[in-house]
Amino acid sequence: MSNDLRPRLARILRSRAALACAAVLLVMASVRGAAGQNPSTATLRGRVTDEMGSPLAGAQISVVHGPTGAQVRGLSDAEGLYQLTGMRPGGPYTVRVSRLGYATAARSDVALRLGEVLVLNFRLAVSATTLEEITVQAQVDTRFSTS
């Protein structure tokens, strides 16, 4: 083999080795991504906002499975986002979202499919909450006087 063919052959072999490594890494990444998913359950997620579209943090999400009465609960984060994972496929589910100062919103007959990520967004309307009067009574106990 001539001297000028050796560097050329070395470059070709290096490029093929790099291509083979890239292919192996791509296959490993796709297998890892598939292993991270749980195809035996479903996920419910969405966003809770007020009437103006602003996110509502701390909204309570309650999901009830009709046939069994099993319940899953969660809270929306600072961006109004919530996510409930590991949900049993099927239904029907009833999803309720509530927050103090807002009317409760609900959706019934929600069905989840195997491996599905169902997005349910909720917009809550402002609702006045009437609080009952509280009466506080106190008596002085002289046994614990500081004077």
N, C-alpha and C positions, 0 to 999 in steps of 0.2 A: 504494500500500500504506500502510495507516495506521501511525502511530508505535508503537502497542501491539502490532502483529503482528510487527514486526521482531525484538524480543528473543526472542519465542516461536519464530520460525522459526530464528533462530541457535542456540538450545538444541537444537532437533530435529536440525539438521544436525550439530552437535557430537556428539550422542549416536550418530547413525548413523555418523559417522566413527570414533568410539571403538569401536563394535561391529565395524566393518569391520577396524580395526587389530587388534583382539583375535582375530578370525577368521584373519587372515593369520598372526599370531604362533602360533596354535594349529596351523595347518597346517605351518608351518616347524618347529616343535618335534617334531611327529610324524614328519616326513620325516627330520630329523636323528637321531632315535632309531632309526628303521629302518635308516638308513645305517650306524650304529654296530654293527649285528649282522652277523655273517658267516654267511649261510645255507648256505655250502658246507662247513662243518665242524660239529663237535659239541663240547660241553664236559662234562667230568666233574668233579664237585665233591662235597664232603661234609665230615664231621667225624670225627675220630679221638678216642676217649675210652678211659679205663681201665674196669675193671669197676664202679667206683663212679659212672661218668658224668662224671668230671673230664676236662677237655681234656688231650690229650697233644701237647705241642709237639715238633717235630723228628722226628716219625714219617716214615719214608721210604715214599713211594707209588711203586710201579713198575707200569706198564701195558704189557703186551706184546700186540701184534697177532698172533694165531695164524698166519694165512697168510703174512705177510711177516717176522715176527720183529722188526719195528720196535718200539722201546721208547721210552716217555716216562716221565720221572721228576719227582717233586716232593717237597716237604716240607710238613708241616703247620705252621701258625703258632702263636703263643702261645695262641690260642683253640681249637687243634686243627683249624682249618679248612684245607682244601686246595682248589685249583682248577687243573685242567689244561685249557687252551683249545687250539683248533686241531686237535682230534682228527679223524681220518679216520672218516667214517660207515661203519657196517658192523660187522664183527666176524668171528669171536668174539675178544674180548679177555679176558685174565686180569689181574686187579687184585690186587696183593699189597701189604700194609701191614706194616711191621716197625719195631720200635724196641728198642734194647738193654734187656733186663730184661723183655721181654714176648714172648709167643708170636706168631708171624707169623699174620696172618689173610689169607685169599685168597677171591676169587670168580672163578669161571670162566664161560665162555659168556656174557659181557657183550656186548650189542649196542648200538650207538649209532645213532640216527636223525639224519638231516639236520636241522641247526638245533636239535637237542635239547640241553637241559641236564639231564643225568642225575645224580641225587643218590645217592651210595653212602656211607653212614655205616658206620664200623667201630668195634667195641668190642674192645679187646685185653686178654687175660688175662695176669696176672703170671706170669712164667716164670723160674725160677732159671737163671742162666747160670754154668756152671762154667768158671773160667779155669785154664789150665794154669800150672804152676810156672815161674817165670823165674829163672835163675841168672845173677848178675852177677859177673864176675871182673875184678879190676883189678891192675895192677902199677905200682909206683912207678918213674918214669923220672927218674933223677938228673941228666940233662942239663938239665932245666928246673927245677931246685931254686931256691927263693927265698932260701936261707940262704947 
